[in-house]
Amino acid sequence: MALLGIFLKSLLAVLLFYCFLPFWVPDGFGSKNDDTKKPNFIVILADDIGWGDLGANLPELESHTPNLDAVAAGGLRFEDFHSAASTCSPSRASLLTGRLGARTGVTHNFAVQSVGGLPLNETTLAEVLKKSGYTTGLIVGGRGRSQGCPLPAGNLTGFSPPLPGFDYYYGIPYSNDMGCTDAPGYDIPPCPPCPLRCNLTQSTGGGCYPKLALPLMQNRAIVEQPADLRHLSERYALRAEQFVEEVSSQGRPYFLYVALAHMHVPLSRPPMAPPLGPYANSLTEMDILIGRIKAAAYGAAGQDTLLWFTGKCLGMGM
């Protein structure tokens, strides 16, 4: 128990060289039978987001991120803040394990046809917290490539969702710019719409696999294929709210990791969104999603929740 407490101290403080977390884990933390009130953890990771995207960093300009601005104003900000890697899969694998890609072997991105992923002998943060009595959830917005997932579903492997240590998974098992979708979005390069028949192996170059419809999965089941990009953010918010409310109603601590697709292309304009342009619309969509998660968490557990927002290709955390 003491060793687990020491491990958690190190893991939560360093969290893969992303930042220093202002949180102290008491000795003995890590026992399921410990009567000490355990805090909840929510980690939200944005992708390809820039310093100037957040209103808190440029208050003199119009802000599209009021919810994140409020988080920054009421919390701690880290302005010298570094990701373990500049690309998707290595950075996410490091976030979950506390280890650099040179040690985990995850040094490149996984794609549609990948049959491997994060080595199964790696210990994830979710596994450590689960042993301590936490319920763990993972919501992936389409950049969750620390695991590979070959599809169709009949060919799932041990590297398919959910990730080790997670009780619940909802999202896209690889990048949302790697498969065809019937919902148009702003993308560079643009991928064509889905044909009537699927073929996993065919690629048109540029990262597009047009004959594999982009799947949306819940645990190991495909719930929609092709995924409708226009409504993904709303679905992620709803699933996050449900996860927080259900676990909190059981009186159990939780760890929720939300790996967003924002602000990586493709950028989809949400329904009924004002004509701000695809990038500003996506920023607003991301901010609303985070605001809903925060409201659900703080409404259910008050101040017993640590919410941490960060991003790859972003020089800060809060």
C-alpha positions in Angstrom: 0.0 0.0 0.0 2.8 2.4 0.9 4.6 1.6 -2.4 1.4 2.3 -4.3 1.1 5.6 -2.6 4.6 6.6 -3.5 4.0 5.5 -7.1 0.8 7.6 -7.2 2.6 10.6 -5.8 5.2 10.4 -8.6 2.7 9.6 -11.3 0.2 12.3 -10.4 2.9 14.9 -9.8 4.8 14.3 -13.0 2.1 12.8 -15.3 4.5 12.1 -18.1 6.4 15.3 -18.0 3.3 17.2 -19.0 3.3 19.3 -16.0 3.6 19.5 -12.2 0.2 18.9 -10.7 -0.7 20.9 -7.5 -1.9 17.8 -5.7 -0.5 15.9 -2.8 -1.4 12.2 -2.4 -1.4 11.2 1.3 0.5 8.1 2.6 -1.7 5.0 2.4 -3.6 6.3 -0.7 -4.2 3.3 -2.9 -6.2 0.9 -0.7 -9.7 0.0 -1.8 -10.7 -0.3 1.9 -9.2 3.1 2.9 -12.0 5.2 4.4 -10.2 8.4 3.4 -12.3 10.5 1.0 -10.6 10.1 -2.4 -10.8 13.0 -4.9 -12.0 12.6 -8.5 -9.7 13.2 -11.4 -10.7 14.6 -14.8 -8.0 15.0 -17.4 -8.9 16.7 -20.7 -6.4 16.7 -23.5 -6.8 18.9 -26.5 -5.0 18.3 -29.8 -3.2 20.8 -32.0 -4.3 23.8 -30.0 -2.4 27.0 -29.9 -1.5 29.5 -27.2 -3.6 32.2 -28.8 -6.7 29.9 -29.1 -7.6 30.5 -25.5 -9.1 33.8 -24.4 -7.3 33.7 -21.1 -4.0 34.0 -22.9 -5.1 37.0 -25.1 -7.7 38.9 -23.0 -7.5 41.9 -25.3 -9.1 39.9 -28.1 -12.5 38.4 -28.5 -12.7 35.1 -26.7 -14.4 31.9 -28.0 -13.5 30.0 -24.8 -15.4 31.5 -21.9 -15.6 28.2 -19.9 -11.9 27.6 -20.2 -11.2 31.2 -19.4 -13.2 30.7 -16.1 -11.2 27.6 -15.4 -8.0 29.6 -15.8 -9.2 32.5 -13.7 -10.3 30.2 -10.8 -7.5 27.7 -10.9 -3.7 27.4 -11.5 -2.1 28.0 -14.9 1.2 26.5 -16.0 2.9 28.6 -18.7 6.1 26.6 -19.1 4.4 23.4 -20.0 5.6 20.6 -22.2 4.2 17.5 -23.8 6.2 14.3 -23.8 6.0 14.2 -27.7 4.8 16.4 -30.5 2.6 13.7 -32.2 -0.6 12.0 -31.2 0.0 8.4 -30.2 3.4 8.9 -28.4 2.1 11.9 -26.4 -1.1 10.0 -25.3 0.8 6.8 -24.5 3.2 8.9 -22.3 0.3 10.6 -20.6 -1.2 7.3 -19.6 2.0 5.6 -18.5 4.4 8.3 -17.2 7.0 6.9 -19.6 8.6 8.3 -22.8 8.1 6.7 -26.1 11.7 5.5 -26.1 10.8 3.2 -23.2 7.2 2.2 -24.2 8.1 1.7 -27.9 5.3 4.0 -28.9 7.3 6.4 -31.0 5.0 6.9 -34.0 1.3 7.3 -34.8 -0.9 4.3 -35.3 -3.3 4.2 -38.3 -6.4 2.3 -39.5 -4.6 -0.9 -40.3 -2.4 -1.0 -37.1 -2.7 -4.3 -35.3 -0.4 -3.3 -32.4 -0.6 -0.5 -29.8 0.5 0.4 -26.3 2.4 -2.7 -25.0 0.1 -4.7 -22.8 2.8 -4.9 -20.1 2.8 -1.2 -19.6 1.0 0.1 -16.5 -1.5 2.9 -17.1 -2.6 5.6 -14.7 -6.1 4.1 -15.0 -4.9 0.7 -13.8 -3.2 2.2 -10.8 -6.3 4.2 -9.8 -8.6 1.3 -10.5 -6.7 -0.8 -7.9 -7.4 2.1 -5.5 -11.1 1.7 -5.9 -11.7 4.2 -8.7 -14.1 3.7 -11.6 -12.3 4.7 -14.8 -13.6 6.1 -18.0 -12.1 7.0 -21.4 -13.8 9.2 -24.0 -11.8 9.6 -27.1 -12.6 12.3 -29.6 -10.9 10.7 -32.5 -7.2 11.1 -31.8 -6.9 8.2 -29.4 -4.2 6.3 -31.1 -2.2 5.0 -28.2 -4.0 1.8 -29.2 -4.5 0.4 -32.7 -7.8 -1.1 -33.7 -8.3 -3.0 -37.0 -11.9 -3.1 -38.2 -14.5 -4.5 -38.9 -15.4 -5.5 -35.4 -15.0 -9.2 -36.1 -11.2 -8.7 -36.2 -10.8 -7.0 -32.8 -7.6 -7.8 -30.9 -6.1 -7.3 -27.4 -5.1 -3.8 -28.5 -8.6 -2.7 -29.3 -10.7 -0.5 -27.0 -11.1 -0.3 -24.1 -7.5 0.5 -22.9 -6.1 -1.5 -20.0 -7.5 -0.2 -16.7 -10.5 1.6 -18.1 -14.0 0.4 -17.2 -15.7 2.4 -19.9 -14.7 3.5 -23.4 -16.6 5.7 -25.8 -15.1 7.2 -29.0 -13.3 6.6 -32.2 -10.4 4.1 -32.0 -8.0 6.0 -34.2 -7.9 9.5 -35.8 -11.1 11.0 -37.1 -9.2 12.1 -40.3 -8.3 8.5 -41.2 -11.6 7.2 -42.4 -14.4 8.2 -44.6 -17.5 9.8 -43.2 -20.8 10.9 -44.6 -20.8 14.1 -42.6 -18.7 16.7 -44.4 -16.1 18.7 -42.5 -13.2 21.1 -43.1 -10.2 18.8 -43.6 -6.7 19.0 -45.1 -6.4 17.0 -47.2 -10.1 16.3 -47.7 -11.2 12.7 -47.6 -13.9 11.5 -49.9 -17.3 10.3 -48.7 -17.9 6.6 -47.9 -18.6 4.2 -50.8 -21.1 1.4 -50.5 -18.5 -1.3 -49.9 -15.6 -1.3 -47.4 -12.0 -2.2 -48.0 -9.5 -1.9 -45.1 -6.3 -2.0 -47.2 -7.0 0.6 -49.9 -5.6 4.1 -49.3 -5.6 7.1 -51.5 -2.6 8.7 -49.7 -2.5 11.6 -47.4 -3.8 9.5 -44.5 -7.2 8.8 -46.0 -8.7 5.3 -46.0 -11.9 6.1 -47.9 -13.3 2.6 -48.0 -13.3 2.1 -44.3 -16.1 4.0 -42.7 -15.1 5.8 -39.5 -16.5 3.9 -36.5 -17.9 5.2 -33.3 -17.5 2.6 -30.5 -18.8 2.0 -27.0 -16.5 -0.4 -25.3 -16.0 -3.1 -27.9 -19.2 -2.5 -29.8 -19.6 -0.3 -32.9 -22.6 2.0 -32.3 -22.3 4.1 -35.5 -20.5 3.6 -38.7 -19.7 6.0 -40.4 -19.6 8.3 -37.4 -21.5 11.6 -37.9 -18.8 14.2 -37.1 -21.4 17.0 -36.7 -22.8 15.4 -33.5 -19.8 13.9 -31.9 -19.1 16.7 -29.4 -22.7 16.5 -28.2 -22.4 12.8 -27.8 -19.2 13.0 -25.9 -20.6 15.6 -23.5 -23.6 13.4 -22.9 -21.5 10.3 -22.2 -19.2 12.3 -19.9 -22.2 13.7 -17.9 -23.7 10.2 -17.6 -20.4 8.7 -16.5 -19.9 11.3 -13.8 -23.5 11.2 -12.5 -23.7 7.4 -12.4 -20.4 6.9 -10.6 -21.0 9.8 -8.2 -24.5 8.4 -7.3 -22.7 5.2 -6.3 -20.5 7.1 -3.9 -17.3 5.9 -5.8 -14.4 8.1 -6.8 -13.7 8.3 -10.6 -11.0 9.0 -13.1 -12.3 10.4 -16.4 -9.8 10.9 -19.3 -11.2 12.9 -22.2 -8.9 12.9 -25.3 -10.4 15.5 -27.6 -10.1 15.6 -31.4 -10.2 19.4 -31.2 -8.5 21.3 -32.7 -7.2 18.8 -35.3 -8.8 18.6 -38.7 -11.4 17.7 -39.8 -13.3 20.6 -38.2 -17.0 20.2 -38.4 -19.4 23.1 -37.8 -21.9 22.2 -35.1 -25.6 22.3 -35.9 -27.1 25.8 -35.4 -23.6 27.3 -34.9 -23.1 31.0 -35.8 -21.1 31.7 -39.0 -17.8 32.3 -37.2 -15.7 30.1 -39.5 -14.7 26.5 -39.0 -11.9 27.1 -36.6 -13.7 29.5 -34.3 -16.8 27.3 -34.4 -14.7 24.3 -33.3 -13.1 26.3 -30.5 -16.6 27.2 -29.3 -17.7 23.6 -29.6 -14.8 22.4 -27.5 -15.3 25.0 -24.9 -19.0 24.1 -24.5 -18.1 20.4 -24.1 -15.6 21.2 -21.4 -18.1 23.5 -19.6 -20.6 20.7 -19.5 -18.1 18.2 -18.1 -17.1 20.7 -15.4 -20.7 21.5 -14.5 -21.5 17.8 -14.2 -18.4 17.1 -12.1 -18.8 20.0 -9.7 -22.5 19.6 -9.4 -22.1 15.9 -8.4 -19.0 16.2 -6.1 -18.3 19.8 -5.4 -14.7 20.6 -4.6 -13.6 16.9 -4.4 -12.7 16.9 -8.1 -9.5 17.9 -9.8 -10.0 19.0 -13.4 -6.9 19.4 -15.5 -6.9 20.7 -19.0 -3.9 20.6 -21.3 -3.0 20.1 -24.9 -0.5 18.8 -27.3 1.2 21.6 -29.2 0.1 24.0 -26.5 2.5 25.7 -24.1 0.3 25.7 -21.0 -1.9 23.8 -18.7 -4.5 24.7 -16.1 
